[in-house]
Amino acid sequence: MSQMEPIVTEHQTLRPLTAEDITPAYLEALNDPEVVRWTEARHQRWDEASAAAYITRSNEPGASVLLGIFLKDSGRHIGGIRLFNIHPVDRRAELSLMIFDKSQWSHGCATEALEAVVDHAFNAWGLHRLHADYYAENAASARLFAKAGFQIEGVYKDHFFIGGAHMDSIRVAKVKPRETALESARRAFIPSAGPSMTEWEVRRVSQAVQDGWYTNMRREIDEFERRMAAHAGRRYALALSSCTGAIHVALMSLGIGPGDEVSAPDLTWVA
Ligand SMILES: CC(C)(COP(=O)(O)OP(=O)(O)OC[C@H]1O[C@@H](n2cnc3c(N)ncnc32)[C@H](O)[C@@H]1OP(=O)(O)O)[C@@H](O)C(=O)NCCC(=O)NCCS
């Protein structure tokens, strides 16, 4: 995944973070108590070496990926989103994210990045389940995950010790939505179109039945053939009850018989 193509959204580019992306602004944010207040990054002071080691640890092929979130228009690095503990058999991963650039908070950046990564994880990487944990008082995370369709699965009582007191941790998860019956049918079958039957056809058929179709059936057929001939710019048109009948007549009119070769497509009856 560290060799992956960037994920491009409306306003962002997300790509694996590298040590070259470490800037003084990034380190300053990682050491800003307001930014890391409700993250595990709060437990240490960050410098270039520790940030580089974290980036290396977080980009372990097949197990973990740390995507930097960059604004498309300015190229500015504003945050990161990390998938880790990726399980190849169960096809699940844990997720964490941070918009470290405080000037970008509440602009929809986390929503845009999270939705894109969830979609990519399910549809490009083949993952089935994602889960995340957040500090119970982190209202922004609560709203963010709820908006992105994550469900609360449980509460870890007093999981964190912060500001002299314990705080709960909230576990949320999202499972790849199952296909609807219609979606799986669409994937399984070559689509075919049924005939178009409008009120008009229904009216004409019932009219023909009421008029005694068995005695004057030619009336409708003659009219149909006359109109078809005019439409096709031919002197005659012949109505038949099936495509099979039409092919027989066409072959006969061309003089095709035993021993002749006729090529036909392998997909027929599409309508
Ligand atoms: C949590 C965080 C990722 C949210 O990022 P963001 O880009 O500001 O989020 P968005 O702008 O996409 O907002 C998502 C929703 O949360 C709401 N929200 C944002 N900040 C909020 C706050 N402080 N309190 C309550 N709701 C908040 C938004 O209004 C929005 O909901 P809405 O669309 O119904 O209005 C960001 O604040 C952050 O990185 N904080 C520091 C690190 C952190 O806490 N990471 C999360 C670890 S789980």
The ligand as an SDF file (V2000), in Angstrom:
LIG
                    3D

 48 50  0  0  0  0  0  0  0  0999 V2000
  -11.7010   15.2920   15.2060 C   0  0  0  0  0  0  0  0  0  0  0  0
  -11.2180   15.9550   13.9230 C   0  0  0  0  0  0  0  0  0  0  0  0
  -10.5360   14.8730   13.0700 C   0  0  0  0  0  0  0  0  0  0  0  0
  -12.4020   16.5290   13.1660 C   0  0  0  0  0  0  0  0  0  0  0  0
  -11.9170   17.0920   11.9740 O   0  0  0  0  0  0  0  0  0  0  0  0
  -12.6660   18.2380   11.1700 P   0  0  0  0  0  0  0  0  0  0  0  0
  -12.0410   18.3700    9.8340 O   0  0  0  0  0  0  0  0  0  0  0  0
  -12.7330   19.4580   12.0200 O   0  0  0  0  0  0  0  0  0  0  0  0
  -14.1140   17.6040   11.0350 O   0  0  0  0  0  0  0  0  0  0  0  0
  -15.2440   18.0270    9.9950 P   0  0  0  0  0  0  0  0  0  0  0  0
  -15.0920   19.4790    9.6750 O   0  0  0  0  0  0  0  0  0  0  0  0
  -15.2340   17.0720    8.8670 O   0  0  0  0  0  0  0  0  0  0  0  0
  -16.5400   17.8760   10.8720 O   0  0  0  0  0  0  0  0  0  0  0  0
  -17.1890   16.6490   11.0990 C   0  0  0  0  0  0  0  0  0  0  0  0
  -18.4230   16.8930   11.9570 C   0  0  0  0  0  0  0  0  0  0  0  0
  -18.0300   17.1620   13.2940 O   0  0  0  0  0  0  0  0  0  0  0  0
  -18.5330   18.4110   13.7210 C   0  0  0  0  0  0  0  0  0  0  0  0
  -17.5340   19.0420   14.5760 N   0  0  0  0  0  0  0  0  0  0  0  0
  -16.3080   19.4680   14.2180 C   0  0  0  0  0  0  0  0  0  0  0  0
  -15.6740   19.9640   15.3070 N   0  0  0  0  0  0  0  0  0  0  0  0
  -16.5390   19.8250   16.3520 C   0  0  0  0  0  0  0  0  0  0  0  0
  -16.4550   20.1250   17.7430 C   0  0  0  0  0  0  0  0  0  0  0  0
  -15.3670   20.6560   18.2670 N   0  0  0  0  0  0  0  0  0  0  0  0
  -17.5110   19.8180   18.5080 N   0  0  0  0  0  0  0  0  0  0  0  0
  -18.6280   19.2460   17.9900 C   0  0  0  0  0  0  0  0  0  0  0  0
  -18.7520   18.9290   16.6750 N   0  0  0  0  0  0  0  0  0  0  0  0
  -17.7130   19.2130   15.8780 C   0  0  0  0  0  0  0  0  0  0  0  0
  -18.7310   19.1960   12.4560 C   0  0  0  0  0  0  0  0  0  0  0  0
  -19.6640   20.2450   12.6410 O   0  0  0  0  0  0  0  0  0  0  0  0
  -19.2180   18.1250   11.5080 C   0  0  0  0  0  0  0  0  0  0  0  0
  -20.5720   17.8120   11.7040 O   0  0  0  0  0  0  0  0  0  0  0  0
  -21.7340   18.4650   10.7890 P   0  0  0  0  0  0  0  0  0  0  0  0
  -21.3660   18.1470    9.3710 O   0  0  0  0  0  0  0  0  0  0  0  0
  -22.9620   17.8180   11.2670 O   0  0  0  0  0  0  0  0  0  0  0  0
  -21.6940   19.9440   11.0340 O   0  0  0  0  0  0  0  0  0  0  0  0
  -10.2310   17.1150   14.2160 C   0  0  0  0  0  0  0  0  0  0  0  0
  -10.8640   18.0050   15.0880 O   0  0  0  0  0  0  0  0  0  0  0  0
   -8.9390   16.6910   14.8190 C   0  0  0  0  0  0  0  0  0  0  0  0
   -8.0830   16.1610   14.1170 O   0  0  0  0  0  0  0  0  0  0  0  0
   -8.7530   16.8840   16.1210 N   0  0  0  0  0  0  0  0  0  0  0  0
   -7.5140   16.5520   16.7910 C   0  0  0  0  0  0  0  0  0  0  0  0
   -7.1470   15.0920   16.7530 C   0  0  0  0  0  0  0  0  0  0  0  0
   -8.3080   14.1840   17.0740 C   0  0  0  0  0  0  0  0  0  0  0  0
   -9.0430   14.4120   18.0120 O   0  0  0  0  0  0  0  0  0  0  0  0
   -8.4360   13.1380   16.2970 N   0  0  0  0  0  0  0  0  0  0  0  0
   -9.5060   12.1820   16.4300 C   0  0  0  0  0  0  0  0  0  0  0  0
   -9.0410   10.9640   17.0900 C   0  0  0  0  0  0  0  0  0  0  0  0
  -10.3310    9.7520   17.0950 S   0  0  0  0  0  0  0  0  0  0  0  0
  1  2  1  0
  2  3  1  0
  2  4  1  0
  2 36  1  0
  4  5  1  0
  5  6  1  0
  6  7  2  0
  6  8  1  0
  6  9  1  0
  9 10  1  0
 10 11  2  0
 10 12  1  0
 10 13  1  0
 13 14  1  0
 14 15  1  0
 15 16  1  0
 15 30  1  0
 16 17  1  0
 17 18  1  0
 17 28  1  0
 18 19  1  0
 18 27  1  0
 19 20  2  0
 20 21  1  0
 21 22  1  0
 21 27  2  0
 22 23  1  0
 22 24  2  0
 24 25  1  0
 25 26  2  0
 26 27  1  0
 28 29  1  0
 28 30  1  0
 30 31  1  0
 31 32  1  0
 32 33  2  0
 32 34  1  0
 32 35  1  0
 36 37  1  0
 36 38  1  0
 38 39  2  0
 38 40  1  0
 40 41  1  0
 41 42  1  0
 42 43  1  0
 43 44  2  0
 43 45  1  0
 45 46  1  0
 46 47  1  0
 47 48  1  0
M  END
$$$$
